[in-house]
Amino acid sequence: MVLTATTMILAATAVAPATAVPGGLRYYRWLDCPAGTSNAARIDSMWTDVDYMGRTLVSFVGEVFPCASPTLDEEVWALAAYSSNSASGKAHPYRFGNLYNGHYYGTRGIGPAVQAVCVIADETTRLACVSISWVDTDGVLLPVVEGPLPVDSPRVAAPAVTNMSVYPDPIGPGCGLCP
C-alpha cells in the first residue's frame, strides 16, 4: 500500500510541471482601446549606440499618446525591430512606478538584419517607424537611422512577436547584469 501511494505521488509530480503554470509570474498586456479610438506616437529622436558589451542598441525619445489613460503598470507599448522576414518587440510600460506623463525613452538591441524600428501599440499596430541601414566602418557593421518610414511600408508588415513576461531576462545570482 505504501508502494502504491508513493508511485501515485511520483506519477503526479512527474505530470504536474508540464501542465502547471509557475506561480507568481506577471505578464504585460496591450492597452485596450475603446471603440472609435486608437493609440498614436511621435518619434522626436532616434539614435544608435554600441554598449560596453559590444551590443548594438537603438534608442527612441518621443511621445506616446494612448487611446485611454493607462491604469495598470502592466499596460504596454513596445519598440519593435523588423528584418526582411520577421519582427520582434520589446515591451515598455505606459506607467512606470505609477507615473505617466506620455514622454518616453525606449531602447532595444538590434542586429545587422534589422531594416526598421517602430513604436507599436500591439503586435500588428505600428504607430511610428524609422528606416535603418548598415554601413561598414573598418570591417564593423554599424547602424544608421535613415529617417521616417510609413507605418504601412512592406518593410514593417510582419507581426512583431513580443515577450509579454514582466521579467523576460534572467534574474538572480547567476545573472551578472541583474540588480
C-alpha positions as CSV (number, residue, x, y, z in Angstrom):
1,M,0.0,0.0,0.0
2,V,2.9,2.4,0.8
3,L,4.4,1.5,-2.5
4,T,1.2,2.3,-4.4
5,A,0.9,5.7,-2.6
6,T,4.5,6.5,-3.4
7,T,4.0,5.5,-7.0
8,M,0.9,7.7,-7.3
9,I,2.8,10.7,-5.7
10,L,5.7,10.3,-8.1
11,A,3.4,10.0,-11.1
12,A,1.5,13.1,-10.1
13,T,4.7,15.2,-9.6
14,A,6.1,13.9,-13.0
15,V,3.0,15.2,-14.8
16,A,2.4,18.4,-12.8
17,P,5.4,20.5,-14.0
18,A,4.3,20.0,-17.7
19,T,0.8,21.3,-17.1
20,A,1.3,23.7,-14.2
21,V,1.7,27.5,-14.6
22,P,4.6,28.8,-12.5
23,G,3.2,30.8,-9.6
24,G,3.9,34.5,-9.2
25,L,4.6,35.2,-12.9
26,R,3.3,38.5,-14.2
27,Y,2.6,39.5,-17.8
28,Y,2.3,42.7,-19.6
29,R,-0.8,43.4,-21.7
30,W,-1.6,45.7,-24.6
31,L,-3.7,48.7,-23.7
32,D,-7.4,48.1,-24.8
33,C,-8.8,51.0,-26.8
34,P,-12.4,51.9,-26.5
35,A,-14.4,51.7,-29.8
36,G,-13.6,54.5,-32.2
37,T,-10.2,55.4,-30.5
38,S,-6.6,54.5,-31.3
39,N,-3.1,55.0,-29.9
40,A,-0.6,57.4,-31.6
41,A,3.1,58.1,-31.2
42,R,5.6,60.7,-32.3
43,I,9.4,60.0,-32.6
44,D,11.3,63.1,-31.7
45,S,14.7,61.5,-31.9
46,M,16.2,58.1,-32.5
47,W,19.8,57.1,-32.5
48,T,22.0,54.0,-32.3
49,D,24.8,53.1,-30.0
50,V,27.1,50.2,-29.1
51,D,27.2,49.4,-25.3
52,Y,30.2,48.3,-23.3
53,M,29.5,44.6,-24.1
54,G,29.5,45.3,-27.9
55,R,25.8,45.1,-28.4
56,T,24.2,47.4,-30.9
57,L,21.2,49.4,-29.5
58,V,18.7,51.7,-30.9
59,S,17.1,54.3,-28.6
60,F,13.9,56.4,-29.0
61,V,12.7,59.6,-27.4
62,G,9.3,60.9,-28.2
63,E,5.7,60.8,-27.0
64,V,3.2,58.0,-27.0
65,F,-0.5,59.1,-27.0
66,P,-2.5,56.2,-25.6
67,C,-6.2,55.9,-26.6
68,A,-7.1,55.7,-22.9
69,S,-5.4,56.6,-19.6
70,P,-3.2,53.7,-18.7
71,T,-4.4,52.3,-15.3
72,L,-2.0,49.4,-14.7
73,D,1.8,49.2,-14.6
74,E,1.5,46.2,-16.8
75,E,-0.1,48.0,-19.8
76,V,2.5,48.5,-22.5
77,W,3.5,49.8,-25.9
78,A,6.6,48.3,-27.5
79,L,9.7,49.1,-29.6
80,A,9.9,46.6,-32.4
81,A,12.7,45.7,-34.8
82,Y,11.9,44.5,-38.3
83,S,14.1,42.3,-40.5
84,S,13.3,41.1,-44.0
85,N,11.2,38.2,-42.7
86,S,10.4,38.7,-39.1
87,A,9.9,41.2,-36.3
88,S,10.2,41.2,-32.5
89,G,9.1,43.8,-29.9
90,K,10.4,44.8,-26.5
91,A,7.6,45.9,-24.1
92,H,7.7,49.2,-22.3
93,P,5.1,50.1,-19.7
94,Y,3.0,53.2,-20.2
95,R,3.1,53.7,-16.5
96,F,6.3,53.1,-14.6
97,G,6.1,53.2,-10.8
98,N,2.5,54.6,-11.1
99,L,3.7,57.6,-13.1
100,Y,2.5,58.5,-16.6
101,N,3.4,61.6,-18.5
102,G,3.4,60.5,-22.1
103,H,7.1,61.3,-22.9
104,Y,9.2,58.2,-23.3
105,Y,12.6,56.9,-23.7
106,G,12.9,53.3,-25.0
107,T,15.8,51.1,-26.1
108,R,16.3,47.7,-27.6
109,G,19.1,45.6,-29.1
110,I,19.3,45.2,-32.9
111,G,21.5,43.3,-35.3
112,P,22.6,43.7,-39.0
113,A,19.4,42.1,-40.3
114,V,17.2,44.9,-38.9
115,Q,15.9,47.2,-41.6
116,A,13.4,49.3,-39.5
117,V,12.3,50.1,-35.9
118,C,8.7,51.0,-34.9
119,V,6.8,52.1,-31.9
120,I,3.9,49.7,-31.7
121,A,0.6,49.5,-29.8
122,D,0.3,45.7,-30.3
123,E,1.9,43.1,-32.5
124,T,0.3,44.4,-35.7
125,T,-0.4,48.1,-34.9
126,R,2.6,50.3,-35.8
127,L,2.4,53.9,-34.6
128,A,5.6,55.4,-35.9
129,C,8.6,53.9,-37.7
130,V,12.1,54.7,-38.9
131,S,14.3,53.1,-41.5
132,I,17.6,51.6,-40.5
133,S,20.6,50.9,-42.8
134,W,24.0,49.5,-42.1
135,V,27.5,50.8,-43.1
136,D,30.8,49.0,-43.0
137,T,33.2,51.0,-40.9
138,D,36.7,49.4,-40.9
139,G,35.1,45.9,-41.1
140,V,32.5,46.6,-38.4
141,L,28.8,47.0,-39.4
142,L,27.2,50.0,-37.8
143,P,23.6,51.0,-38.0
144,V,22.4,54.4,-39.3
145,V,18.9,55.8,-38.7
146,E,17.8,57.0,-42.2
147,G,14.6,58.7,-41.2
148,P,10.8,58.2,-41.0
149,L,9.3,55.2,-42.7
150,P,5.5,54.9,-43.3
151,V,3.8,52.6,-40.8
152,D,2.2,50.7,-43.7
153,S,5.5,50.0,-45.5
154,P,6.1,46.4,-46.7
155,R,9.3,46.5,-44.7
156,V,7.3,46.5,-41.4
157,A,4.4,44.2,-42.4
158,A,5.4,41.2,-40.2
159,P,3.7,40.9,-36.8
160,A,6.2,41.9,-34.1
161,V,6.3,38.9,-31.7
162,T,6.7,40.5,-28.2
163,N,7.6,38.7,-25.0
164,M,4.9,39.9,-22.5
165,S,6.6,38.5,-19.4
166,V,7.3,41.2,-16.9
167,Y,10.8,39.7,-16.3
168,P,11.9,38.3,-19.7
169,D,15.6,38.3,-18.9
170,P,17.3,36.0,-16.4
171,I,17.3,37.2,-12.8
172,G,19.1,36.1,-9.7
173,P,22.6,35.3,-8.5
174,G,23.6,33.7,-11.8
175,C,22.8,36.9,-13.7
176,G,25.8,39.2,-13.8
177,L,23.9,42.3,-15.0
178,C,20.9,41.9,-12.7
179,P,20.3,44.4,-9.9
